[in-house]
Amino acid sequence: MADSLPTVIQLEIVTPDRQVVHESVTSVTIPGKEGYLGILPGHAPLLSELRAGTLIYTRAETKNYLAVSWGFAEVLPERVIILAHTAERAAEIDLARAERAFERAEKRLKDVSDPTVDRQRAEEAYARALARLQAARRTGV
């Protein structure tokens, strides 16, 4: 059947520094700006803005986790392209360092009386630190 749905998706994740992933996968979960998006082969085309969060993809029945922050996702029936500001595989994340960064970001957000704190930057740092921490903990790193 020429019109049958695809069984895999080509997933590409690219940052300004490198290509992080280029694999055939069976599913992808993306942290979209309005919430998480579940993508399976044959998904309807869409564009989405990304927020900081954990991207999950399944390949050969194994789940893989990445911390991503900001950017865009293009979804087509047979391909998903992620253009992210940052993307790190869970295994690349130093858990102790991620925990310290999260604690610093959390402390900065709580100190609302400090006029030198740029609230937006503090919120972005917190979101990115949380995403890194969550991805790293998913693999037991």
Backbone bond lengths (Angstrom), bond angles and torsions (degrees), N, CA, C in turn:
res aa  C-N    CA-C-N  psi(-1)  N-CA   C-N-CA  omega(-1)  CA-C   N-CA-C  phi
1 M - - - 1.450 - - 1.519 109.61 -
2 A 1.281 117.25 117.10 1.458 122.11 -178.29 1.520 112.15 -72.31
3 D 1.334 118.15 -23.00 1.460 121.02 -177.05 1.528 113.24 -97.19
4 S 1.312 118.75 11.48 1.459 120.29 -178.56 1.524 110.39 -71.72
5 L 1.330 114.63 155.48 1.467 120.22 -179.34 1.518 110.97 -71.20
6 P 1.319 117.08 149.33 1.469 119.73 175.81 1.532 110.22 -66.99
7 T 1.318 116.51 157.67 1.468 120.94 179.41 1.521 112.12 -104.50
8 V 1.315 117.53 -11.99 1.461 121.92 177.38 1.522 109.32 -137.17
9 I 1.310 114.42 164.06 1.461 122.58 177.54 1.528 107.15 -122.43
10 Q 1.315 117.11 136.72 1.464 121.12 171.26 1.524 106.52 -81.65
11 L 1.305 116.96 116.38 1.464 122.21 179.90 1.519 109.56 -105.45
12 E 1.324 115.06 126.02 1.460 121.55 175.20 1.516 107.93 -125.10
13 I 1.324 115.75 127.55 1.464 121.40 176.32 1.517 106.98 -123.75
14 V 1.329 114.65 120.81 1.454 120.76 -174.49 1.523 109.30 -129.23
15 T 1.337 115.84 139.52 1.462 122.68 172.25 1.527 107.41 -116.62
16 P 1.308 118.47 172.97 1.466 119.09 175.91 1.529 113.29 -60.23
17 D 1.335 117.35 -22.05 1.463 121.85 -176.27 1.522 115.49 -94.73
18 R 1.360 116.04 -29.22 1.463 117.25 -171.84 1.525 112.09 -167.12
19 Q 1.328 113.77 166.18 1.460 119.97 170.33 1.525 105.87 -92.91
20 V 1.327 116.53 119.86 1.461 121.57 -174.39 1.521 111.47 -90.44
21 V 1.327 117.11 -40.73 1.466 121.58 -178.33 1.525 108.83 -138.95
22 H 1.329 115.20 139.38 1.468 123.11 169.94 1.527 105.03 -149.97
23 E 1.346 115.72 89.09 1.456 120.86 -173.16 1.522 110.87 -143.87
24 S 1.320 115.59 160.12 1.461 122.06 169.68 1.519 106.84 -89.27
25 V 1.329 116.40 127.09 1.466 121.20 -175.80 1.532 109.33 -131.88
26 T 1.335 115.29 166.66 1.464 119.28 179.97 1.523 113.10 -102.33
27 S 1.331 117.70 -18.06 1.468 120.63 175.52 1.519 109.82 -160.79
28 V 1.338 115.05 156.94 1.464 121.80 178.55 1.519 107.77 -141.34
29 T 1.319 116.42 137.21 1.463 121.82 172.26 1.515 106.77 -118.17
30 I 1.339 115.63 122.55 1.460 122.58 -171.25 1.528 110.16 -115.62
31 P 1.349 117.75 135.79 1.470 119.63 174.66 1.534 110.82 -79.73
32 G 1.316 116.66 88.17 1.456 121.27 178.38 1.515 111.31 -75.73
33 K 1.291 116.19 162.66 1.468 121.06 -177.69 1.526 111.98 -58.46
34 E 1.332 117.55 -35.08 1.467 121.40 -177.99 1.524 112.91 -98.39
35 G 1.326 117.97 3.07 1.465 121.60 -179.49 1.516 110.14 142.29
36 Y 1.315 115.64 175.63 1.459 120.25 -178.20 1.523 111.04 -74.69
37 L 1.351 115.77 142.63 1.462 123.08 179.13 1.524 108.65 -116.16
38 G 1.311 117.16 128.84 1.457 121.71 174.85 1.515 109.04 -96.70
39 I 1.324 116.95 125.27 1.459 122.21 -175.90 1.524 109.31 -119.29
40 L 1.334 115.71 127.23 1.463 122.59 174.93 1.527 108.39 -119.90
41 P 1.333 117.72 163.20 1.463 119.39 176.69 1.533 110.73 -53.96
42 G 1.323 116.14 139.16 1.446 121.19 179.92 1.521 114.31 86.44
43 H 1.329 117.54 6.39 1.468 121.27 -179.38 1.527 110.83 -58.73
44 A 1.305 116.18 147.50 1.467 121.05 177.04 1.527 109.36 -64.43
45 P 1.316 117.63 145.65 1.465 120.50 178.96 1.528 111.70 -61.00
46 L 1.320 115.58 141.06 1.465 121.18 175.12 1.511 110.23 -161.49
47 L 1.321 115.11 159.28 1.464 123.39 172.11 1.507 106.52 -119.31
48 S 1.328 117.07 141.06 1.450 120.87 178.92 1.522 109.81 -143.05
49 E 1.291 114.72 144.42 1.457 120.55 170.67 1.525 106.64 -80.73
50 L 1.332 116.50 145.25 1.461 121.38 178.50 1.522 110.66 -98.62
51 R 1.303 115.38 154.06 1.456 121.58 168.45 1.524 106.41 -120.60
52 A 1.293 117.14 172.54 1.462 120.20 176.94 1.525 108.20 -67.35
53 G 1.326 115.76 134.56 1.461 119.86 -179.86 1.510 110.83 175.79
54 T 1.321 114.82 -172.25 1.456 121.34 -179.95 1.520 109.77 -99.81
55 L 1.308 116.64 122.58 1.456 122.64 173.94 1.524 106.29 -94.37
56 I 1.322 115.95 132.16 1.468 121.34 -179.15 1.525 107.99 -121.91
57 Y 1.319 116.08 132.72 1.458 118.43 172.52 1.516 109.00 -134.48
58 T 1.343 114.32 150.74 1.457 121.18 -178.01 1.518 108.99 -112.61
59 R 1.311 114.14 130.09 1.464 121.79 177.17 1.519 107.17 -138.30
60 A 1.302 117.11 126.92 1.468 122.11 -179.91 1.538 110.37 51.13
61 E 1.313 115.74 44.47 1.466 124.27 178.24 1.528 114.04 62.77
62 T 1.322 117.53 15.05 1.457 122.37 177.00 1.524 108.52 -110.56
63 K 1.333 115.76 129.80 1.466 119.80 177.45 1.517 109.22 -85.95
64 N 1.335 114.96 137.68 1.459 122.19 178.23 1.519 107.67 -122.34
65 Y 1.322 116.24 139.83 1.459 121.98 -175.00 1.523 110.67 -119.67
66 L 1.336 114.80 137.78 1.457 121.56 175.21 1.519 108.40 -134.24
67 A 1.312 115.82 144.19 1.460 120.94 169.82 1.519 106.08 -92.12
68 V 1.321 116.94 123.14 1.458 121.05 178.30 1.519 108.86 -123.69
69 S 1.315 115.21 154.49 1.464 118.29 175.73 1.515 109.72 -141.66
70 W 1.271 114.37 129.05 1.456 126.67 172.67 1.521 114.15 46.33
71 G 1.291 114.09 145.80 1.449 121.27 179.77 1.515 109.48 143.63
72 F 1.353 114.81 -148.10 1.452 120.88 -175.16 1.522 110.22 -141.03
73 A 1.333 115.33 152.60 1.463 122.23 174.76 1.515 108.42 -125.22
74 E 1.330 115.99 132.34 1.459 121.55 172.02 1.520 106.30 -112.35
75 V 1.319 115.95 123.06 1.455 121.63 -179.52 1.526 108.52 -112.41
76 L 1.321 115.52 127.87 1.456 123.61 173.90 1.528 106.89 -126.42
77 P 1.311 119.68 164.62 1.470 120.41 -177.22 1.534 114.53 -54.60
78 E 1.328 117.94 -33.07 1.469 120.77 -177.02 1.521 113.90 -117.75
79 R 1.348 117.38 6.01 1.464 118.77 -175.22 1.522 110.67 -153.70
80 V 1.343 115.36 143.30 1.458 122.37 172.35 1.523 106.94 -128.78
81 I 1.327 114.99 125.22 1.466 120.37 177.73 1.513 107.57 -116.55
82 I 1.327 115.63 125.28 1.450 122.85 177.87 1.522 108.07 -111.66
83 L 1.317 116.33 121.21 1.462 122.32 173.42 1.522 105.44 -109.06
84 A 1.320 116.71 103.55 1.459 121.51 -173.03 1.521 111.84 -116.01
85 H 1.317 115.10 149.67 1.469 120.27 175.07 1.522 108.86 -63.41
86 T 1.344 116.56 -46.38 1.461 121.51 174.70 1.523 109.03 -138.58
87 A 1.322 116.34 150.65 1.461 122.86 175.11 1.525 107.69 -153.56
88 E 1.325 115.18 126.13 1.471 120.30 179.97 1.515 109.11 -133.54
89 R 1.322 115.64 131.40 1.464 119.61 172.54 1.527 107.75 -65.74
90 A 1.313 116.36 146.54 1.464 120.84 -177.89 1.531 111.60 -55.50
91 A 1.329 116.72 -39.05 1.465 120.55 -178.82 1.527 112.69 -66.61
92 E 1.328 117.76 -19.34 1.465 121.54 179.85 1.535 112.43 -84.19
93 I 1.321 116.91 -11.44 1.462 120.95 -173.60 1.519 110.39 -89.53
94 D 1.315 116.36 126.95 1.458 123.12 175.13 1.535 106.36 -79.21
95 L 1.337 117.38 110.64 1.458 122.02 -174.07 1.529 112.21 -60.71
96 A 1.308 118.32 -43.88 1.470 120.86 -179.34 1.529 110.72 -62.66
97 R 1.312 116.31 -42.17 1.472 120.71 178.24 1.530 110.74 -65.99
98 A 1.328 116.76 -40.44 1.466 121.10 178.45 1.530 110.68 -63.56
99 E 1.318 117.19 -39.05 1.470 120.89 178.29 1.526 111.08 -64.57
100 R 1.336 116.90 -41.95 1.470 120.19 178.65 1.529 110.94 -65.11
101 A 1.324 117.16 -41.35 1.462 120.84 178.95 1.525 110.81 -64.10
102 F 1.319 116.73 -38.91 1.463 121.08 178.04 1.531 110.51 -64.48
103 E 1.322 116.64 -44.56 1.476 120.45 179.34 1.528 111.09 -61.93
104 R 1.337 117.21 -42.48 1.469 120.57 177.70 1.530 111.05 -62.53
105 A 1.319 116.62 -45.03 1.470 120.91 -178.63 1.531 110.43 -65.33
106 E 1.314 116.37 -40.49 1.466 120.69 179.52 1.532 110.53 -64.49
107 K 1.324 115.93 -42.59 1.469 120.62 179.51 1.531 110.66 -63.34
108 R 1.317 115.73 -42.54 1.466 120.32 -179.78 1.535 111.77 -63.27
109 L 1.307 115.99 -39.43 1.470 119.96 178.69 1.524 111.97 -67.03
110 K 1.316 116.20 -34.39 1.472 120.21 -178.20 1.522 112.30 -74.21
111 D 1.331 117.20 -22.56 1.461 121.27 -177.38 1.532 110.01 -88.44
112 V 1.327 115.72 69.52 1.465 120.78 -177.02 1.521 112.84 -72.69
113 S 1.322 117.48 -16.65 1.469 119.99 -178.89 1.528 113.05 -79.00
114 D 1.337 117.56 -14.12 1.461 121.47 -179.44 1.530 109.45 -78.07
115 P 1.342 118.06 112.85 1.470 120.37 -177.24 1.535 113.46 -70.35
116 T 1.318 118.04 -12.95 1.467 120.37 -179.86 1.530 112.22 -84.57
117 V 1.326 117.50 -8.91 1.457 120.83 -178.87 1.527 109.92 -80.60
118 D 1.307 115.80 121.52 1.462 122.28 173.80 1.526 106.00 -82.75
119 R 1.313 116.92 106.78 1.466 122.83 -172.73 1.532 111.89 -57.45
120 Q 1.319 117.60 -44.26 1.460 120.28 -178.25 1.531 111.07 -63.66
121 R 1.313 117.06 -45.55 1.472 120.11 178.65 1.520 110.92 -63.89
122 A 1.342 116.82 -37.51 1.460 120.36 178.72 1.533 110.48 -64.76
123 E 1.329 117.18 -40.64 1.467 120.77 178.72 1.527 111.12 -66.53
124 E 1.318 117.36 -40.01 1.462 121.13 178.04 1.530 110.90 -65.12
125 A 1.325 116.71 -42.22 1.467 120.72 178.38 1.520 110.63 -63.25
126 Y 1.323 116.41 -39.81 1.465 121.42 178.58 1.525 110.23 -63.77
127 A 1.337 117.29 -47.24 1.464 121.41 -178.55 1.530 110.86 -62.08
128 R 1.316 116.66 -42.67 1.470 120.09 -179.98 1.531 110.70 -67.32
129 A 1.334 117.31 -42.81 1.465 120.93 179.36 1.532 110.68 -62.91
130 L 1.327 116.56 -41.02 1.465 120.50 178.84 1.528 110.70 -64.23
131 A 1.323 117.70 -43.22 1.463 121.51 179.03 1.523 110.98 -61.18
132 R 1.320 117.27 -43.61 1.462 121.40 179.69 1.527 110.88 -63.34
133 L 1.320 115.27 -43.28 1.462 120.90 -179.57 1.539 111.00 -64.11
134 Q 1.318 116.47 -45.68 1.469 120.59 -179.86 1.525 111.65 -63.75
135 A 1.318 117.30 -42.58 1.475 119.88 179.33 1.526 110.62 -64.94
136 A 1.321 117.12 -44.37 1.473 120.78 -178.48 1.522 111.39 -63.67
137 R 1.306 117.55 -38.35 1.469 121.23 -179.14 1.520 112.50 -72.17
138 R 1.314 118.30 -24.28 1.468 121.46 -179.34 1.516 112.09 -66.04
139 T 1.314 118.13 -26.71 1.450 120.75 -176.89 1.519 112.67 -101.39
140 G 1.322 116.85 -1.39 1.444 119.51 -178.35 1.515 113.05 75.19
141 V 1.331 116.79 18.06 1.467 121.43 -179.83 1.512 109.25 -66.10
